[in-house]
């Protein structure tokens, strides 16, 4: 909702820039999507490694 309100303000002050933003946003989103997926994957790998490394301590009753 905040993004939409900012876009409406931009539309009021500079409508050509607001219209350009509408057309450019999907292109940028598609370009950035693979990097976000790689980030999610790397984060999941680090979480799995942390779980494997801390497993012996958790089994023996250590704190989190």
N, C-alpha and C positions, 0 to 999 in steps of 0.2 A: 504494500500500500504506500509505503514511504517513497519507493521508486516512482510510482505513478504520480504522486504529488509533485515530486521534483521534476518529472517530465512535463507536467502541466505548467509549472512555473517557467520551465525552459521554452515551452510552446508559446506562452504569453510574451516573453521577452524576445525570443529569437526563433521564429517558427521554422526557418530553413534548417537550422541546426537540429531542432527537435525532429524534424522529418528525416534528416540524415541519420540521426541516432536510431530511429526505428528500423531503418534498413541495414545499418551496420551492426547492430546488436546481435542478430542471429548469426551473422558471419563470424563475429568474434567468439560467440558461445560455441559454435561448432569447432573453431580452431583451438579453443582452450580445453574442450572436453577430454581429449586424450591425455593431457597433462594432469587433469583432475583424477582420471582413472588410474594413472600411474601413481599418483600420490596416495590414493586409497589403498592400492595394492602394497606399496612400500610400508605404509602404516600398519597394515594387517600382518605383514611379514615380521616387523619389529615386535608387534604384540605377541605373536606366536613364539618368537625367540625369547622374549621376556618370560612368558609362561613356562617355557621349557627350562630356562635357567633357574627360575625361582621355585620350580616344582619340588625339589628335595627339601627345601626349607619349609614349604607349606605342608608337606607330608609329615615332617617331624614336629609340627606344631608351632612354627615360627609365626610372627605377626606379619601382616601385609606390608 
